[in-house]
Amino acid sequence: MIVLKLGGSVITCKDRSMAANNDNIRRIAEEIASSRTRRLIIVHGGGSFGHPLAKQYRIGEGYHSEAQLIGVSKIHGSMVTLNRMVVESLTAVGVPAMGIAPSSFMIAESGRIGSADFDIIESLADRGITPVLYGDIVLDRAKGFSIISGDQLAARLAIDLKAHKLLFGVDVDGVYTSNPKIVPEARLIERLPVSKLRGILEVGGALTTDVTGGMFGKVSEASMAAEAGVEVLIFNATKPENTYKALKGESVRGTIIVR
């Protein structure tokens, strides 16, 4: 079983509201088809389809006003639209994909995944269907509603379904010693034990691993999967052939997170 997480920064244009990066979506779909990967689960982020609406309706603060309900509906609807684009690109190149809404089988507890029925996802993958999930807004027993990120969902799926590999496709080459866009001396960390990862997370921005806003949370979720014995690779999915190579187990420039 392989879980592939595609970052919102890869499949959307974050500088424009609800703008998909169709070139990347089509290219990655073709690479997935060429890899002929079986028992594959795909999770994608929201990028410009999810984050602006979540911020507008202040969902991160929890549910505290009926005025937020229309936001709940809009956020979910926006993610369904993006999910449909991803699924249609996959089916167009022969990948039997099926979009599945996490909000239909999951309840959160204070922003973390509480109860979820992953048997459906595993059974579909076992039968040759590629489930395509996404970061979604779900019911939360403590907060009313919560956003469950694609990173959290991908890591939890990999752990619970005992995936042998968890791949994070992002828009940079991996985890750096600093922000490579502003620090020319920043070095890519090719192999990162969880013990050292904890140190980086503790100092946060001082030794930032963050190039996109989501890298900090991504490595935090990735560390949980690595501790559970899942092989974790963070790689650049905006570069052609990288997704294909990562799925095939070929050498890809990136960061491997290990126990």
Backbone bond lengths (Angstrom), bond angles and torsions (degrees), N, CA, C in turn:
res aa  C-N    CA-C-N  psi(-1)  N-CA   C-N-CA  omega(-1)  CA-C   N-CA-C  phi
1 M - - - 1.459 - - 1.534 109.55 -
2 I 1.315 116.04 130.38 1.463 121.68 175.12 1.531 108.42 -120.87
3 V 1.329 116.07 134.52 1.469 121.28 172.64 1.519 107.36 -108.98
4 L 1.313 116.54 122.84 1.469 122.75 179.47 1.521 109.07 -111.93
5 K 1.315 115.70 118.54 1.465 120.60 175.86 1.526 108.74 -101.98
6 L 1.323 116.10 124.64 1.468 121.70 176.97 1.525 108.58 -105.35
7 G 1.315 115.98 119.61 1.457 120.64 -176.29 1.516 112.98 -67.90
8 G 1.329 115.07 149.37 1.460 119.55 176.15 1.516 112.11 -61.34
9 S 1.342 116.71 -28.02 1.466 120.36 178.52 1.520 112.23 -71.53
10 V 1.332 116.53 -15.07 1.467 121.38 178.99 1.528 111.28 -90.18
11 I 1.322 116.69 -41.62 1.467 119.71 -171.59 1.525 113.40 -101.60
12 T 1.349 117.13 -3.61 1.470 118.96 174.77 1.526 109.22 -131.57
13 C 1.321 114.61 166.77 1.468 121.26 175.05 1.521 106.48 -101.13
14 K 1.316 116.38 106.97 1.459 119.94 -172.00 1.526 114.11 -71.47
15 D 1.336 116.91 -12.89 1.469 118.89 -179.75 1.520 111.86 -88.75
16 R 1.340 117.68 0.15 1.458 121.06 178.07 1.524 109.57 -135.23
17 S 1.318 117.37 137.86 1.458 120.83 -177.67 1.525 111.34 -67.99
18 M 1.320 115.37 131.76 1.469 123.26 177.27 1.530 112.29 49.10
19 A 1.316 116.46 49.22 1.462 122.30 178.33 1.525 108.73 -115.65
20 A 1.317 115.99 115.23 1.470 120.35 179.28 1.523 110.11 -82.74
21 N 1.333 116.62 146.76 1.460 121.25 172.06 1.530 106.40 -91.00
22 N 1.316 115.14 84.83 1.464 119.84 -172.29 1.525 112.34 -64.03
23 D 1.327 116.34 -33.29 1.473 118.67 179.47 1.527 110.46 -62.16
24 N 1.332 116.35 -46.36 1.470 119.19 179.47 1.526 111.55 -65.75
25 I 1.329 116.43 -41.70 1.471 119.72 -179.26 1.527 110.39 -60.37
26 R 1.329 117.02 -46.32 1.473 119.94 -179.02 1.521 111.21 -66.28
27 R 1.339 116.48 -44.45 1.468 119.85 -177.80 1.535 110.77 -62.89
28 I 1.322 116.82 -45.36 1.465 119.90 -178.99 1.528 110.51 -65.56
29 A 1.325 116.79 -38.14 1.471 119.69 176.97 1.530 110.12 -59.77
30 E 1.330 116.61 -41.12 1.471 119.85 178.91 1.522 111.18 -66.12
31 E 1.336 116.89 -38.56 1.462 119.82 179.10 1.534 110.85 -66.63
32 I 1.332 116.58 -38.84 1.468 120.36 177.40 1.526 109.82 -63.68
33 A 1.321 116.18 -43.26 1.465 119.71 179.05 1.530 110.68 -62.88
34 S 1.324 117.07 -42.89 1.468 120.68 -178.67 1.522 111.99 -65.31
35 S 1.335 116.81 -30.66 1.464 119.90 -177.94 1.529 112.32 -72.58
36 R 1.329 116.68 -20.51 1.468 122.65 -178.97 1.540 111.46 52.34
37 T 1.313 115.75 39.09 1.464 120.49 -179.49 1.524 110.51 -71.69
38 R 1.310 116.23 131.69 1.453 122.17 176.41 1.529 109.49 -103.61
39 R 1.332 116.35 156.81 1.475 122.41 -177.33 1.527 109.82 52.35
40 L 1.323 114.19 56.55 1.462 122.47 -179.92 1.531 109.72 -110.99
41 I 1.321 115.95 134.03 1.465 121.95 172.97 1.523 107.48 -118.61
42 I 1.325 116.67 131.48 1.466 121.52 179.67 1.527 109.33 -111.92
43 V 1.307 115.38 135.24 1.468 122.13 173.21 1.519 106.71 -126.66
44 H 1.328 117.72 133.23 1.462 118.49 177.67 1.525 110.93 -122.82
45 G 1.322 114.00 156.10 1.455 120.51 178.00 1.516 111.69 -84.20
46 G 1.339 115.17 -176.03 1.459 119.55 -175.80 1.518 114.37 -103.18
47 G 1.340 116.50 -31.17 1.461 119.40 -178.55 1.508 111.87 50.18
48 S 1.316 116.26 -131.42 1.467 120.98 -175.49 1.532 112.70 -75.24
49 F 1.343 117.27 -1.95 1.462 119.97 176.68 1.533 112.35 -90.78
50 G 1.328 116.62 -23.23 1.454 118.40 -174.24 1.504 115.35 -116.14
51 H 1.325 116.21 -45.58 1.462 119.69 -171.04 1.535 114.68 -63.82
52 P 1.336 119.74 -43.81 1.474 117.98 -179.40 1.531 112.92 -60.62
53 L 1.327 117.22 -40.98 1.462 119.91 179.93 1.527 111.26 -68.70
54 A 1.338 116.13 -40.04 1.469 119.38 178.72 1.523 110.49 -60.85
55 K 1.335 115.34 -38.20 1.472 119.25 178.96 1.526 110.73 -71.49
56 Q 1.336 115.84 -41.60 1.462 120.07 -178.99 1.530 112.03 -58.95
57 Y 1.329 116.10 -40.94 1.464 119.88 -176.69 1.531 112.60 -98.33
58 R 1.325 116.67 7.81 1.476 123.24 172.68 1.526 111.60 52.83
59 I 1.323 115.24 43.36 1.456 119.49 -179.12 1.525 111.46 -67.78
60 G 1.322 116.86 -28.86 1.455 119.73 -179.53 1.520 113.26 -61.99
61 E 1.321 116.85 -21.13 1.470 121.01 179.52 1.524 111.76 -84.68
62 G 1.337 116.52 -3.31 1.455 120.17 -176.68 1.524 110.99 94.23
63 Y 1.313 115.16 169.36 1.461 120.35 -178.52 1.530 109.67 -85.56
64 H 1.329 116.20 120.56 1.462 119.08 -178.81 1.528 112.48 -138.95
65 S 1.338 117.31 1.76 1.455 119.08 -177.80 1.524 109.97 -154.24
66 E 1.319 115.25 141.99 1.468 119.20 177.59 1.524 111.34 -61.92
67 A 1.328 116.64 -22.37 1.465 120.18 178.93 1.522 111.51 -63.54
68 Q 1.349 116.93 -17.87 1.462 120.43 179.90 1.527 112.54 -81.20
69 L 1.331 116.51 -16.39 1.464 118.62 -174.62 1.528 112.37 -60.71
70 I 1.330 115.79 -40.28 1.465 117.68 178.96 1.534 110.02 -65.26
71 G 1.333 115.78 -30.22 1.461 119.63 176.14 1.517 111.66 -67.43
72 V 1.341 116.04 -39.93 1.469 120.11 176.84 1.522 109.61 -57.09
73 S 1.332 115.05 -45.54 1.465 120.19 -179.36 1.533 111.29 -64.90
74 K 1.330 116.66 -43.13 1.465 120.39 -177.94 1.529 111.91 -66.79
75 I 1.329 116.33 -41.10 1.470 119.62 179.97 1.524 110.41 -62.10
76 H 1.317 115.36 -49.07 1.471 118.53 179.86 1.525 110.56 -61.09
77 G 1.327 116.36 -45.23 1.466 119.62 -179.37 1.519 112.52 -61.40
78 S 1.323 116.18 -37.99 1.457 120.42 179.25 1.527 110.95 -65.18
79 M 1.332 115.68 -41.67 1.466 119.31 179.29 1.525 111.85 -68.81
80 V 1.323 116.12 -34.55 1.473 119.26 175.84 1.529 110.41 -62.39
81 T 1.344 115.83 -39.44 1.469 120.00 178.28 1.533 111.31 -61.11
82 L 1.337 116.48 -46.40 1.464 120.06 179.08 1.523 110.92 -65.17
83 N 1.322 115.91 -41.68 1.460 120.22 179.69 1.527 111.05 -60.01
84 R 1.331 116.07 -39.71 1.469 119.59 179.68 1.530 110.68 -62.34
85 M 1.336 116.48 -38.70 1.468 119.76 178.25 1.523 111.03 -62.41
86 V 1.323 116.14 -43.60 1.469 120.10 -178.88 1.533 110.03 -65.37
87 V 1.324 115.94 -46.29 1.470 120.22 -178.02 1.535 110.63 -63.63
88 E 1.325 117.18 -42.50 1.471 119.84 -179.25 1.526 111.24 -65.32
89 S 1.322 117.07 -34.93 1.469 119.39 177.35 1.522 110.79 -66.70
90 L 1.325 116.37 -37.20 1.465 120.39 179.25 1.534 111.30 -69.28
91 T 1.306 115.92 -47.23 1.471 118.32 -178.67 1.533 111.27 -66.24
92 A 1.329 116.68 -28.88 1.471 120.44 179.50 1.528 112.34 -64.30
93 V 1.340 116.30 -25.68 1.472 119.51 179.92 1.528 111.46 -107.39
94 G 1.333 115.68 15.35 1.459 119.22 171.61 1.516 116.35 94.22
95 V 1.330 117.78 9.12 1.471 120.01 176.78 1.530 107.90 -90.29
96 P 1.339 118.10 119.89 1.468 120.41 -179.06 1.523 110.98 -74.60
97 A 1.316 116.12 83.42 1.461 121.67 -174.52 1.527 111.02 -100.41
98 M 1.324 114.87 154.17 1.469 120.68 178.04 1.527 109.04 -140.98
99 G 1.316 116.37 123.25 1.459 120.65 177.24 1.522 111.09 -75.84
100 I 1.325 116.90 134.22 1.463 121.64 -179.62 1.525 108.94 -132.67
101 A 1.322 116.19 129.53 1.463 121.28 -179.19 1.524 110.54 -84.94
102 P 1.321 119.06 116.95 1.469 120.49 177.59 1.521 112.79 -56.06
103 S 1.331 117.80 -32.87 1.467 120.38 -178.71 1.518 112.62 -64.43
104 S 1.330 117.69 -12.56 1.460 120.73 -178.67 1.526 113.01 -86.64
105 F 1.344 117.51 -11.73 1.472 118.23 -177.58 1.533 112.43 -141.42
106 M 1.311 116.85 18.78 1.461 119.07 -172.73 1.524 111.24 -140.77
107 I 1.348 116.51 142.72 1.456 122.59 171.88 1.530 107.83 -129.21
108 A 1.318 115.87 136.53 1.464 120.70 -177.55 1.526 111.45 -95.42
109 E 1.329 114.02 162.12 1.472 122.75 173.34 1.529 107.12 -127.20
110 S 1.315 117.16 104.86 1.469 121.90 179.54 1.531 112.65 52.93
111 G 1.308 115.90 44.20 1.460 120.50 174.55 1.517 115.50 88.21
112 R 1.316 117.66 -4.79 1.462 121.45 176.60 1.527 109.27 -111.64
113 I 1.318 116.06 152.31 1.459 119.75 -179.80 1.524 109.22 -62.62
114 G 1.337 116.54 122.13 1.452 121.73 178.29 1.511 109.38 -94.96
115 S 1.313 116.86 -94.00 1.459 120.63 177.73 1.522 110.16 -97.54
116 A 1.329 116.01 139.25 1.463 121.57 179.76 1.519 108.79 -155.76
117 D 1.307 116.08 140.25 1.466 120.95 178.87 1.528 108.94 -99.63
118 F 1.339 115.62 92.00 1.460 119.76 -179.89 1.529 112.76 -84.65
119 D 1.348 117.12 -4.50 1.466 119.12 179.35 1.527 111.44 -58.88
120 I 1.327 115.55 -36.27 1.465 120.07 -180.00 1.528 109.98 -62.80
121 I 1.325 115.48 -44.06 1.468 120.30 -178.42 1.524 110.25 -64.41
122 E 1.322 115.64 -46.04 1.473 119.49 -178.91 1.522 111.13 -64.42
123 S 1.330 116.22 -41.85 1.464 119.46 -178.88 1.528 111.56 -63.76
124 L 1.322 116.95 -39.42 1.463 119.63 177.33 1.527 110.49 -63.14
125 A 1.332 116.57 -45.05 1.471 120.23 179.87 1.523 110.67 -62.53
126 D 1.342 116.52 -39.72 1.468 120.07 179.27 1.522 111.81 -63.26
127 R 1.331 116.05 -28.32 1.470 119.85 -178.12 1.533 112.46 -93.09
128 G 1.305 117.06 8.19 1.461 119.93 174.95 1.509 115.68 94.39
129 I 1.334 116.62 2.03 1.467 120.31 175.05 1.534 109.05 -88.41
130 T 1.302 117.33 139.66 1.466 121.13 175.08 1.526 109.49 -96.62
131 P 1.342 117.19 103.44 1.474 118.79 177.63 1.527 109.76 -67.90
132 V 1.323 116.48 138.17 1.465 121.26 178.90 1.531 107.50 -122.83
133 L 1.336 115.57 106.78 1.459 121.68 -178.18 1.527 109.58 -108.20
134 Y 1.320 115.69 -179.41 1.465 118.99 -176.31 1.523 110.57 -159.69
135 G 1.304 114.56 163.14 1.452 118.51 172.13 1.516 108.26 -62.35
136 D 1.334 116.92 133.47 1.466 119.39 -170.38 1.522 109.81 -142.56
137 I 1.307 115.03 165.27 1.461 120.56 172.70 1.519 107.66 -95.55
138 V 1.342 115.66 127.69 1.468 119.97 -173.39 1.522 109.74 -130.95
139 L 1.308 115.86 163.80 1.463 120.94 173.68 1.523 109.40 -63.70
140 D 1.326 115.55 142.00 1.465 120.83 179.00 1.529 107.77 -129.39
141 R 1.331 116.91 125.06 1.467 120.21 -175.88 1.530 112.09 -64.00
142 A 1.310 117.54 -28.46 1.464 120.64 -178.02 1.523 112.86 -97.62
143 K 1.336 117.15 -37.67 1.463 120.96 -171.43 1.527 114.09 -106.94
144 G 1.304 116.76 -3.36 1.471 119.63 -176.95 1.513 110.96 92.45
145 F 1.332 115.60 -64.80 1.459 121.65 174.93 1.521 108.51 -140.03
146 S 1.321 116.16 152.00 1.463 121.31 175.95 1.516 109.69 -143.81
147 I 1.328 114.90 152.94 1.454 120.16 169.54 1.524 108.03 -88.97
148 I 1.314 116.21 121.57 1.463 120.75 172.75 1.524 106.92 -98.44
149 S 1.318 116.14 114.74 1.463 119.32 -175.57 1.521 111.45 -70.40
150 G 1.307 114.75 156.17 1.453 119.62 175.46 1.516 111.76 -62.14
151 D 1.334 117.48 -32.15 1.469 120.89 178.47 1.521 110.98 -64.48
152 Q 1.336 115.92 -47.53 1.466 119.36 179.22 1.529 110.72 -62.27
153 L 1.325 115.13 -43.35 1.468 119.28 -178.35 1.530 111.56 -64.63
154 A 1.337 116.74 -43.53 1.467 120.20 -179.09 1.523 111.04 -62.30
155 A 1.334 116.79 -44.00 1.462 120.18 -179.60 1.528 110.83 -65.05
156 R 1.328 116.43 -42.11 1.473 119.63 -179.37 1.527 111.66 -65.81
157 L 1.322 116.67 -39.64 1.467 120.17 176.50 1.523 110.35 -62.32
158 A 1.328 116.14 -44.44 1.467 119.81 -178.46 1.524 111.08 -62.12
159 I 1.340 116.33 -39.47 1.470 120.27 -179.29 1.522 110.85 -71.12
160 D 1.325 116.18 -52.04 1.469 119.90 -173.79 1.526 112.60 -68.07
161 L 1.325 117.08 -34.09 1.469 119.90 -178.71 1.528 112.13 -95.09
162 K 1.342 115.53 6.64 1.470 121.24 176.32 1.527 111.82 54.69
163 A 1.315 114.84 47.27 1.466 119.88 176.01 1.526 109.13 -64.84
164 H 1.301 117.24 149.19 1.467 118.37 177.96 1.528 110.73 -89.90
165 K 1.339 116.41 -13.52 1.465 118.50 -178.16 1.530 110.17 -148.15
166 L 1.340 115.68 137.26 1.466 122.85 174.38 1.522 107.44 -124.74
167 L 1.321 116.14 119.15 1.461 121.76 -175.79 1.523 109.57 -112.86
168 F 1.318 116.30 126.72 1.464 121.29 175.42 1.525 108.23 -107.27
169 G 1.323 117.85 109.65 1.456 122.40 176.06 1.513 109.67 -91.07
170 V 1.329 116.59 113.61 1.467 121.52 -176.52 1.534 109.55 -123.33
171 D 1.348 116.61 -171.36 1.464 119.49 -176.61 1.529 113.35 -103.90
172 V 1.332 115.86 14.88 1.472 121.60 172.94 1.531 107.16 -133.45
173 D 1.324 116.47 172.69 1.459 119.31 -172.70 1.526 114.08 -77.29
174 G 1.326 118.18 -10.09 1.457 119.91 -179.88 1.515 110.10 150.80
175 V 1.340 115.99 -150.00 1.458 122.35 -179.23 1.528 108.49 -92.92
176 Y 1.320 116.24 129.48 1.464 122.00 -178.30 1.531 110.95 -110.54
177 T 1.329 114.82 162.38 1.466 119.54 175.47 1.512 111.09 -69.09
178 S 1.320 117.14 -20.90 1.452 122.51 176.36 1.526 106.72 -159.55
179 N 1.299 116.34 -177.49 1.465 119.78 -178.93 1.532 110.14 -75.12
180 P 1.321 118.23 109.64 1.465 120.34 -175.57 1.524 114.19 -67.07
181 K 1.335 116.60 -15.27 1.468 119.34 -179.54 1.520 112.03 -80.46
182 I 1.328 116.53 -17.90 1.460 119.11 179.35 1.530 112.04 -125.42
183 V 1.329 116.50 -11.51 1.471 120.42 178.82 1.531 107.94 -122.80
184 P 1.323 118.50 99.32 1.467 121.08 -175.84 1.524 113.31 -59.07
185 E 1.339 117.07 -26.39 1.459 120.04 -177.58 1.535 112.43 -82.25
186 A 1.304 118.07 -1.68 1.463 120.82 -178.00 1.522 110.14 -57.54
187 R 1.338 114.95 136.49 1.460 120.23 -179.05 1.528 110.26 -113.26
188 L 1.308 114.89 141.90 1.461 120.05 174.84 1.524 108.56 -73.12
189 I 1.328 116.55 132.34 1.472 121.54 175.19 1.524 106.97 -92.30
190 E 1.314 117.09 109.96 1.466 119.93 -173.33 1.520 113.01 -81.57
191 R 1.327 116.67 -29.41 1.463 120.07 179.46 1.519 107.94 -137.25
192 L 1.323 116.60 122.04 1.461 120.58 -171.72 1.530 110.65 -129.87
193 P 1.342 117.25 105.86 1.474 119.58 175.18 1.526 110.28 -66.90
194 V 1.326 116.42 148.98 1.466 120.66 -179.37 1.518 110.75 -58.51
195 S 1.340 117.47 -34.45 1.467 120.18 -179.01 1.530 110.85 -59.70
196 K 1.324 117.74 -40.40 1.462 120.47 178.06 1.523 110.92 -75.97
197 L 1.311 115.92 -30.29 1.466 120.50 178.68 1.520 110.27 -61.91
198 R 1.328 115.62 -40.36 1.472 119.41 179.09 1.522 110.34 -58.47
199 G 1.310 116.44 -40.51 1.455 119.60 179.54 1.508 112.11 -63.57
200 I 1.305 116.26 -40.78 1.465 120.55 179.36 1.519 110.07 -65.83
201 L 1.322 116.64 -40.63 1.464 119.62 -179.43 1.524 111.13 -67.57
202 E 1.324 116.61 -34.07 1.456 119.43 -178.70 1.530 111.27 -66.22
203 V 1.336 116.80 -37.85 1.459 118.04 -178.88 1.517 111.47 -86.17
204 G 1.335 116.05 -12.67 1.452 120.47 174.13 1.509 113.34 54.32
205 G 1.330 116.47 -124.06 1.448 120.90 -171.88 1.509 114.81 -65.63
206 A 1.337 117.21 -19.93 1.459 118.51 -178.18 1.518 111.44 -63.08
207 L 1.308 116.65 -40.87 1.463 120.94 174.33 1.522 106.86 -118.10
208 T 1.281 115.24 58.96 1.457 119.42 -167.72 1.516 113.42 -58.56
209 T 1.325 115.17 139.04 1.451 121.15 169.89 1.521 108.17 -102.35
210 D 1.289 115.51 8.14 1.456 120.55 -166.11 1.529 112.30 -98.01
211 V 1.307 115.89 118.26 1.458 120.61 172.54 1.516 107.82 -107.71
212 T 1.325 116.00 -45.17 1.454 119.63 169.39 1.516 106.24 -97.70
213 G 1.308 117.31 162.22 1.453 120.03 -177.98 1.507 113.18 -62.65
214 G 1.327 117.63 -20.67 1.450 119.59 -174.04 1.508 115.45 -93.90
215 M 1.327 119.59 -2.37 1.459 119.75 -174.79 1.519 112.51 -66.04
216 F 1.328 116.45 -37.60 1.459 120.02 -178.48 1.532 110.73 -59.88
217 G 1.324 116.13 -50.32 1.453 119.24 178.77 1.519 112.38 -67.07
218 K 1.318 115.31 -33.00 1.471 120.09 -178.34 1.531 111.00 -62.40
219 V 1.326 116.77 -47.96 1.458 118.81 -177.72 1.525 110.65 -69.49
220 S 1.327 117.18 -28.63 1.460 119.85 176.21 1.526 110.49 -64.72
221 E 1.336 116.20 -46.17 1.472 119.83 178.09 1.527 110.25 -67.07
222 A 1.324 116.20 -39.31 1.463 120.62 -178.27 1.514 111.45 -62.18
223 S 1.334 116.61 -35.15 1.461 119.56 -178.45 1.527 111.45 -63.92
224 M 1.348 116.75 -34.20 1.467 119.43 178.98 1.522 110.81 -65.85
225 A 1.318 115.82 -40.75 1.459 119.29 178.49 1.523 110.81 -67.18
226 A 1.328 116.90 -40.88 1.465 120.28 179.46 1.524 110.42 -62.90
227 E 1.335 116.58 -41.15 1.467 119.77 179.27 1.526 111.50 -63.75
228 A 1.339 116.01 -27.66 1.463 120.33 178.77 1.527 111.74 -82.87
229 G 1.327 116.66 1.58 1.459 119.99 177.02 1.504 115.51 96.01
230 V 1.330 117.27 8.51 1.467 120.72 179.69 1.534 108.55 -86.50
231 E 1.327 116.21 135.16 1.465 120.33 174.82 1.529 108.56 -73.49
232 V 1.327 116.93 124.22 1.465 121.07 -175.26 1.529 110.03 -118.43
233 L 1.314 116.34 129.88 1.466 121.93 177.14 1.525 109.29 -129.65
234 I 1.325 115.90 128.44 1.470 121.67 172.02 1.522 107.07 -106.10
235 F 1.328 117.04 122.02 1.468 120.82 -174.53 1.526 109.67 -139.88
236 N 1.318 115.15 170.20 1.462 121.42 -177.64 1.537 110.23 -91.89
237 A 1.331 115.79 106.74 1.470 120.07 -177.84 1.523 112.41 -86.07
238 T 1.333 117.41 -3.27 1.472 118.52 176.29 1.529 110.99 -81.26
239 K 1.340 116.82 -11.81 1.466 120.32 179.56 1.525 110.10 -92.98
240 P 1.316 116.69 127.99 1.467 120.53 -178.59 1.526 112.54 -54.22
241 E 1.305 115.92 141.96 1.464 126.41 176.11 1.523 113.54 79.63
242 N 1.336 118.44 -13.85 1.468 118.44 -177.47 1.533 112.51 -65.37
243 T 1.328 116.49 -41.59 1.468 118.59 -179.60 1.527 110.05 -65.04
244 Y 1.326 115.99 -41.33 1.471 120.07 177.55 1.529 110.07 -59.02
245 K 1.334 116.66 -49.17 1.466 120.81 -177.40 1.529 110.98 -64.14
246 A 1.328 116.89 -40.46 1.465 119.77 -179.71 1.528 110.52 -63.41
247 L 1.312 116.99 -42.04 1.462 120.40 179.24 1.527 111.86 -66.69
248 K 1.324 116.05 -35.22 1.474 120.49 -178.53 1.528 112.10 -82.59
249 G 1.322 117.42 -7.04 1.460 119.94 -178.92 1.518 113.07 80.61
250 E 1.323 116.60 17.53 1.456 120.57 177.76 1.532 110.04 -84.48
251 S 1.314 115.59 164.95 1.460 120.21 -176.79 1.532 111.34 -65.27
252 V 1.335 115.75 128.66 1.465 122.30 178.46 1.523 108.02 -136.04
253 R 1.313 116.75 135.05 1.461 120.11 175.05 1.531 108.65 -63.83
254 G 1.323 116.79 127.33 1.443 119.90 -178.03 1.522 110.91 174.19
255 T 1.327 115.82 -164.99 1.466 122.03 179.06 1.520 109.27 -118.48
256 I 1.325 115.55 123.33 1.461 121.15 174.11 1.523 107.73 -97.39
257 I 1.326 116.48 126.38 1.462 121.55 177.99 1.525 108.80 -102.81
258 V 1.313 115.37 125.57 1.469 120.29 -175.37 1.516 110.61 -127.34
259 R 1.335 116.68 163.81 1.468 121.31 177.38 1.521 110.48 -67.43
